[in-house]
Amino acid sequence: MGFSPSRSRPGLSVQGEGVRRISRALPDEVPVAFVFDGTTQAVMMATPSDVADFAHGFALTEGIVTDPAQIEGFEIAEHAQGIEARFWLSGDRQDALAARRRFMAGPVGCGLCGIDSLEQAVRPVPRVAHAAPVFAAREIARATEALTAQQPLHDLTHATHAAGFILPGAGVVMAREDVGRHNALDKLIGALWRAGIDPADGAMVMTSRLSVELVQKCAMAGCGLLIAVSAPTAHALRLAEDAGITLAAFARGGGFDLYSHPQRIPHEVPDVA
């Protein structure tokens, strides 16, 4: 069937000098269903690329699995209506699966949609280890600029988010794109997991603001540093403080704002007043 991450569509460009016909590449989004042991856990609207990475990242950041050995089988099935990512899990994951199913029933279109209790919106997340890599300030300041070089879908459509993974001294070593910022991060986490790369060894960098679900996903993945081109929400900052995660925001133009757990960045960076 072959879903495509973008499609060329005709339109009209209305400008001060007149109207002209155009054709633009637009990012596509399709329903992606995550199916565990024959039961649909959630349905996300997502860009139909890197679906296996997306599914594995979702399974990890939602706490459905914690180790690749718990996945006994996996396949992707395409239908006219969308895509199914099908998992078969080891028996000891049934309790975790049932617990998450109660809170993610029905279609899910954003990071926290579909939950049915306030407690799940602010669910506890594990605290990341303090033994995390230290980055030079210049690496943080350049992270979002470096990520732009690995966004081919955005270059084509100007309408997608990206999540990248950087290692000290190596820059952005992996990136994933999607119409949803949280989907892009799940794809990246899944790709790292499948490649045997520990998220604790580097930092995540985002093309968006830093919201609660992004901090939650980093905590579940064990990554202690999250960088973004825009601001964190106050709630996301509180969660990052509790989870031991460093937030570096407004990383652009050669600088950044540093919030929470500054030990991962050299102290020549001035303290936030």
C-alpha angles and dihedrals in degrees: 000000000000114000113211125217090224140025132197112235132179123238145147125267110211111196137158092266094051146280127302137174116252141179117212134184108239126191112246128219128196135178111272113194121202107211121189120189091340098312125103111239099182143342119221129188103230146153106273097238132099089012094161090054090047093051095048092046091050092049090052100043092046091053094241090126132015101182134035089235089069089067108083096175141003136184140161120228122190121208133177089258098047146293132308121206104199124199131184112200136198115262096254091067095065095094093051090047093050092048094052092043091062090060102039104048117146133013116337120203103166141026098281103017117123098035116123105202136058090227092063092051089063099027117166115264129198119267112245120234119266091224092089129141120274117230129202113244091241090059091055092045092053098040100097092043090052090050092058089068089063100051107094094156091052090048088055100042108014087218111093139086126228137206120201136187120220130192124202109273093000105075123211107354098172137015140178132193135209141152087251121061093214091049090053090053093048089050091051094047090048092049091051091048093049091048092051093244115144112228088210089071095067147006137274119233123197136194091216143059117289110254132175098266092054091054090046092053093048090050092050089050092048096241114148102194128058122182127189141176091229140038132296120235115244089245091052089051092051090051092047091052091052093044096048094245125146115224120204110185136181088028100176141098093039097303145064144194115250122214131176128357098019093181091098092065124056116265096242083088104095116247115257107254 
